[in-house]
Amino acid sequence: MITIRDLLLRHGERALFNNISTMIGPHDRMGLVGVNGSGKSTFLKVLTGQVEFDSGEIEKPDYVTVGYLPQDGISSHGRSLYEEVESAFEDVLSLQAKIDKASEEMYDLDPEDEAYYELIDMIGEWELQLEDHEPEKMKSRIERILMGLGFETKDFQRDTGEFSGGWQMRIALAKLLLRTPLLLLLDEPTNHLDIISQHWLEGYLSNYHGSLMVISHDRAFLDAITNKTYELKMGNLNVYQGNYSHFEKASAERLATQRKAATTQKKEIARQKEFINRFRSNQKKASMVQSRMKQLDKIEIVEPEREEKKIFFRFPEPPPASHKVVNLKGIHKAYGDIKVFTGLNLELDSGDRIAVVGVNGAGKSTLARLIAGVEKPDAGERETGVNTVIGYFAQHQAEELNPNKTVLEEVESASVGFEQANPRAALGALLFSGEDQKKSVSVLSGGERNRIALAKMLMRPANCIILDEPTNHLDIRSKQVLQEAITLFKGTVILVSHDRSFLDPVVNKVLEVRPDGMRMLTCNVSEYIDRIEKEAGV
C-alpha cells in the first residue's frame, strides 16, 4: 500500500531518520515506539506530507487515503457538535469516483500481482463505506462514536466552541473515525480520554477495517490494538512482528544476541592476534600468519546497538506517618455556576494506594488539589494527620514552574531547609546534564517539565505523594522507572491517571469520581473496568 525507501531526514548534525525503509500493508496495525525525541511524531508528519525529508522516496497510490490526529492543537466553532462531526461525510461522493478509478486501474495489473488483490480489497472497503452512508446508518454511526468518546446526547446541539481543548480533540477524533481513511495515523490518541472512553476506543480500533499506526506510551493500549511494532532508535527503524509486549521481549533477545556475537568475535580476534604475534618471526609459518592477517582485515566488527540513556530515581524514605493521613469533611467546591463537589466526605488512611478515575470534568484534578491543600474549598473542612507530609505533582506543569528560573534554580527552590537534598544529582539522574541545568524553564518541552517536577518531589521527604497525570509526556521506559519508584515507596499514594498498565501493579483501591458523587472500590483498574461493564450489562 505504501512503500518507504531510504528515507533520510537530518536535524542539524543528527540523522533523525538514517536511510530507513519499510512497507505499510493494507491491514497492518502498527505501534510506533521510541524514547522521547526519537522522531515518532515527525515520522507521522512525513507520511502526511507536513514535513519534508532530505532524500529517499515514499510511494503512495492515489487511492490510499490517510487520516491524521495530532497530539493537540485542533479546535472548531460555529457549528453544533452534531453538525461538525457530520461534516466528516462531505467527501462521500468521492468514494464512487475512487471505486470507478480503481476498477479501471485493475485492467492494467497482472492478476498474479499482490497489488491486484490489494485493489480488490480497497474497492470492497469503499463499497461497504457507501452502504454505511445511508442516512439512517450515518445517524447511528455518529451517535455511537460520539457517545463512545464520552459525549452525551444533550451535547449534540451545543456549539463546538463551548468545548475545552481535550474535548476538541475528541471531536477531531470522532470526525476522523467517521471518515474511515485507509491508513489511520494517531499520535497519543488517549491523552485526552478517560479510562472508560479509552476502553471503548480500544474495542473500536480492534475492529477497524483499514491500517493504523499509533503512537502511545500506554502499553496496555498498544497490546490491545496492534500486531506489529515499529521502533525508532537512534535514527534507525526496527520492525517487529507482534504487539508491544512481544516487541519488548524480542528486542531484549536481539540485543542479547548482538552482545553475545560481539563477545565471541572479540575472543576470536584476540586468538588470531595471539597466533600472529607468536609466529610473526617464524619463517615456516609466514604464509599462515599473512593469511590470518588478511582475514582480520576483512572482519566486519559486530557492534551491539547502543542503549539510550534512562532516567533513574527513588522517592526519599518517608517520615513516620500517623494512621490518619487526610480527611475531607462536607467539602463544597464550585467554579462560577459549575458545582464540582457538594458535601464531599473522604478519609485517606496510611498505606492507601489509590487510583482516582472518572470521566473528564468530574473533578479528579480538583480533588487532588484539595487533598494536597494547594486549593481551598468553598466550605467544609480539611484535616491532616499530625505527621502527614504531602508531596504533590500537578498535572499542568507549565502553570506550576517558574519560567524565569533556570532548571537548577527551580529545583533548588524546593530543597530550601533540607540540607541532605542534592538538586544537581537528582537532575543528573533525570537526564539533565550540567549544561541542561542552566537552561531556562521557559524553553523546556512538556517531558522536560515533567522531569523537573519529579526532581522537585525528590528534594523533600513525604509520607503521602499525590501524582496528577504523572505519565503525561513520559515514554514507556521512563514510566516503568516511575512505576518501580512508586512500588518501592512505603508511604501513601494517590494517583490520578487513565493508564491502567501503569496503575494496576501499584494500586489496591480505585476512587471513582462522578458528577453525581464518588465511591471507593477495593480493586485495581482492570478489575474496576470489568465491574463497570458488568454493571452496564455489557
N, C-alpha and C positions, 0 to 999 in steps of 0.2 A: 504493500500500500504506500509506504513512504520509505525511501532509501536515503541514508545519510552516509556520505563518503568523505573521509579525510578532512573533517571539519576542524578548522584552526581558528581560534579567537584569542587574542592577546590583550591583557590589561597591563600596559607598561612592559616590564621585563618578564612578567609572569604569563605563562600559557594557561589560560583558563580551560580551554579545550585543545588538547595536543593531538591533532590529526585523528579524531575519533570517528569511528564508522559503526553503523548498526542499521537494522531494518525494523520497521514497525508494521506488524501484520494486521489484518482486518479484525481480529478478535483478541489482540493482546491486551492484557490487563497488568499494567506496569506500575511498580512503585519506584519513584526516583529518590534515592537517598544519598547522603553525604554530609560531612560536617558543615557548620555554618561557614559561608564564604566559598564553598566548593563550586558554585555556579549553577545550582539547581534551577532557581527562578530564571536566570539568564537563558538556560537551555530551553525552557518553555517559550520564552520570548523569541528566541531564534526560530523555533518551529512555527510561530505565528507570524514571523516576518517583522516583528517590532524591533529586533536587534540585528544589525548586520554583522557578518563574520568576515574574517580576513581572507580565508581561502577554503576550498572544498566545495561540495555541492549537496543540495537537498532536492531529491526528485519526488514530486508530489503530483499525482494525476489531478486533472481539473475537477473530477467528480468527488474528490475527497474533501469533505467539509470539516473544519476544525473549530471547536469551541473552547474558549479560554476563560478561566476565572482566576484573577489575580488575588493576592492576599487581602488587599483592601483598596480603597480609592474610587469605588463605583457608587454613584448616587443618582437618584431620579426624583422628579417632582412634576406637578402639573397634571397628573392623571391619577385615577384611583388605583389602588393596588391591583384589583382585578383587570382593569384596562391595561395596566403596564405589563403584566405578565402575559396577557392575551396577545400583546404585540409580538410575542415570540413567534406567532404563526403567520406573520405578514409575508414571509417568503415561501409560503406553502405552494404557491402556484409554480415556483421554480422547480419543484420536485418532478412534475410531469416532464418538464424540459430536460431535466437531468436523466430521467429514465429513457427518453427518446434518444438523447445523445449517446448514452452508454450502449443502447441497443445497436446503434449504428457502428460504434467502435468495435463491438463484438465480431462483426463481419471481417475485420482486419486482423483478428487474433487467431492464433493456432489453437484449436480445441484441446490440444495436449498441453498447452501452456498454463501454468498456475494462474497467471493474470486473467485468463479467460473465465476461470471458476470464481475468482475474486469478484469480477464484474457481475457475474450472475448473482452472487451473494448480495452485492450492493443494490442491484435492481430489486431484489426481493425485499430488502430492508426499506427502500423508498416506497414500494407499493404498499407495505404494511403501514408506513407513516401516512400515506394518503388516506388509507382506510381510517386511521386514528383521527384524522382531521374532520370527520363528520361532526356537525355542530354539537350533538349530544355527547359524543366521545371527547371533544375538546373541553367542554364544560366539566366533565367528570375528571379529566386529567388535571386541569388547572386546580380544581378544588382538592384533589388528592395530594398533589405536590405541595401546594401552599399549606395545607393542614399538617402534612408530614414534616414540613420545615418549621412548624410551631406557630403559624398564624391561625387566628380564629375567624369564623365566618363574619363576625362583627367588624373585622379589619378590612374586609374586601372592598368596601366603598370609601375607606379613608384615603386621603391624598398621600402619595408616597413620600412627599416632602415632610410629613409628620414623623417618619420613622428614623430612628437613630442609625449611626454608622453600621453597627452589627446587623441590624435588621435590613439595611440597604443591601448588604452583601448577601443576605438570604434571598432578597428579591432578585438580585442578579443571578444567583444560583438557580432559582426556580425557572427563570427565563431560559437559562442555558439547558437545563434538563428537558424543558418542553421543546426546544429546538432539535434535540436528539442528533447532534453532529456525529459524523463517523468516527472522529477522534476527539475525545473529551480531555482537556488539559486542566487539572485542578491544582492550584497552589494553596496548600493549607486550608482545605475547604471546611474543616471542623473548628477552625479558630473561633468562629462566631456562633457556634451551635452549642446548645446544652446537651446533656447526656441522652435524653430521650430523642431529640431531633437527630443527633449523630447516629443513634442506633437505627432510626428509620432510614437515614441516608445509606448506611451500610447495606441494608436489605435492598434498597432501590438500585444501587450501583452493582450489587452482586448479580442482578438480572438485566443489566444494561446490555443492549444488543451490539453496540459498537465497541471500539477500542477506547481505553482510557489510560492516562498517565497521571499519577497522583504524587504530589509532594506532601508528605506528612511526617510529623515527629511522633505520631501516635502509632505504636507498633501493633496494637490490637486492631486498629482500623485498617492498617496495611495488610495484616494477616487475613482479615475477613474478605477483602475485595481484590487482592492481586494474586497473580500466579507467575509473575516474572519480576525480577528486581534489577534496576539499573543503578549502579554505584558510580558516582563521580568522585574520583580520588586523585588528587594531585595532577589534574589535567587529563587523566585517563578515564575511560568509560569501561567498567567491568560489568558484564551481563551474566546474571544467574537465573536459572530456571527454577522458580519457586517463590513463595512469599517471603516476608521479612525474616521470620524465624528460620526458614531454610537458608536464606542468604547469610544470616549471622553464623550459622554452623558451617556452611560451605566456605565462606570467606576465611574463617579461622583455620579450617583444614587446608585451604590453599596456601595461606601464609606459612603454616607449619611445614607443608611440603616444600615450599621455596627455601625455608631456612634449613631444612634437612639436606636439600640438594646443595645449598651453598656450603654447608659444613663438610659434606662428603667431598665436594670439589676442592675445598681448601686442603683437606688431608691428602688428596691425590696429587695436587700441585706441590705440596711440601715433600711428598715421597719422591716425585720426579726430580725436584730440585736437589734433594739429598743425593740421588743417584748421579746427577750431573756433576755436582761438586766433588763427589767422591772419586769419580773416574775421569775427571776432566783432563788429567795429565797421563792417562793410561792409553798408549797408542793402540793397543789391541781393541779397546772399546770405543775408539774415537767415532766410528760410524754410528754406534748406538747412542752415544752422547749427542751427536749432531741431530739424529732423528728425534730424540726426545726434546731437544731444544726447539726444533721446528714445531713439534706437537704443542708445546707450551705456548708458542707464539700464536697458534691458531685457536687456542681455547677462548671461548666466549664466556666471560665471567658471569656467574649466576649471582644476581643481586636481589635479595628479597625486597618487596615493596616497603618503603618507609611508612611508618605509622604517624598519623597526625598527632599533634600534642593533645593531651587530655587534661581536663580540669581535675583538681583534687581538693577536697576539703572535708572537714568534720566539724559538727557543731561543738562548741565548748562544753565541758562537763557541766550539767545543770546544777544549780544550788539546791539544797534540800527544799522540798515543797510540802505544804500542808495539804490535807485531803481535799479541801475546797479550793478550787482554782479561781473560777469566776461565776458569779450568779447574776442573772438579769431578772429583775422583778418588775412586772407591769410596764414594760417599755413601750412607749409610743414614739413613732418617728414618721415624719411626713416631709415631702418636698413640695411646697405650694399646696395644690389641691390633691396631689398624689399621696395617698396614705400607704406607707410601706409596712409598718408594724402597728398593731393596736392591741395593747395589753400583753405583749410578749413576755413569756417566762421561760428561762433556760438555766440549767445547772450543769456546770462542767467540773468534773472531778479529776484528781490527779491520775495520770496514766491513760486517760481517754485518748484515743487516736481516731479522729472523726473526719469523714469526708462530708463536706457541705455541698449538696447538689440541688438542682431545681431549674426551672425554665429561666431564660434571661429576663431580667426585670423583676424577678420575685423578691430580690433584696439580699442576695448572698454576700456581695461585697459590702453592703451597708451593715449587715450583721457582723462581718469580720472586723469592720472598723469600730463598731460598738463594743465588741468583746475586747478589742485591743485598747480601747479607751482613747482612740485618736479622734473619735466623733462622739458628741454628746447627744443623748436622747432628748426629745421634746418634753417627755415626762417619764417617770419611773426611776428605778434605782439600779446602779451597777455596783456590785460588791466584789472585792477580790480577797483571796486568802491572804493571811498575814505574811506569808513567804512567797507569794506569787510574783514572779519576774517574767514579763512578757517580751518576746521578740516578734516584730511584725514586718512582714514583707507585703508591700502594697502592689496591687495589680498594675496601676499606671505609674511606672517609674519616672516618666518624663515630668510628672507633676510633683514627685517626691524628692528628686535630686536637685541640687543647686547648680544651675547651668554656668554660674560664674566661677565655680571652683574647678581645680584640676581633679583628676581621678584620685590621686593620693590625698589631696586636701579633703575631699568628700568622705573618704573612708576614715581618715584621721579624726574627723569631727565626731565620729561615732565612738572613738576609743578614749575620749577625754574621761579621766578618772579611773581608767583601767590600765595600770602600768604593764600588766602581763600581755596586753594586746600587741600584736605585731602586724600593722597595716601593710607594710611592704611585702612581708612573707605571704600574707593572705592573698594579696593581689597577684603575686607571682604564681601561686598555686592555681589561681583562676585565670591564668594566661595573660596577665598584664605585665609585660616586660618593664625594665627600668624606664625606657623612653615612653612606653604606652602610659605609664603612671603620670607623666607630665601633660598628657592631653587634657583639653578642656572637656568637661562633661557635656557641653552643648553640642559637640561634634560626634558623639557616640551613637552607634546603632542600637536597636532595641535589645539585641542579645548582649551587647556590652553593658548596657544599663542594668540588665538583669543580674549580670555577674557582679557589678558594683554593689547592688542591693544585697546580694548574698554575702559579699565581703563585709559589709557593714554589720550584718547579723552575727558574724564571727567575732566581732570586737567585744561584745558584751554577753557574758553567760546568762542564759534564760532557762527557766524550767517549764515554760509554755511558749511554743512557737506557733504563730498564725501566718500561714502562707496563702496568699490570694493569687491564684493562677501563676505559680512559680515556674511552670514549664514553658510558658509563652516565650518564643524565640530561642529555646534551648534545643539543640539537636539530640538525637536519641541517646548517644553515648553520654552526653552531659546529664541528661535526665536520669540515666542509670546511676551516675555518681551521686546525684542529689537524692535519689531513692535510697541508696545504700546509707547515706549520711542520716536520713530520717529514720531508717530502720535501726541504726545504732544509737540514736538519740534516746535517752532514758526518761525524758520528760513527757509532757502533754503536747499533742499535735492537733491543730485544726487546719484542714486543707480544703481550700475552695478550688476545684478543678473539674474538668469534664473528661480527663484522660484516665480511663478505667485501668489500663495496663500499668499505669504509674501508681494509681491509688490502691488497687486490690491487695498487693503484698504488704502495705504499710498501715491500713486502717482496720479497725474492728467494729466501727459503728458508722452509720450513714444518717446524716441530719438532712431530711428533705424539707426544703423551704418552698412554700407555695403561696400564691397571692392570698389564699384564704386561711393560712396558718402553717404549722410545721409539725413534723413528727420525727422521733428518733427511733432508728431500727438497728438491731444488733446483727450486722452482716457486712459483707464487703459490697462493692458497687455492682459487680456482675450478678450477685445474688439479689441485689435490690432491683436491677432491671428485670430479672426473671419474675420477681414478685409483682412488679408493675404490670408486666404482660399478663400474668395470671389474673390480676385484679381487673384488667381490661377485657379479659376473655379471649386474648389472642392465642 
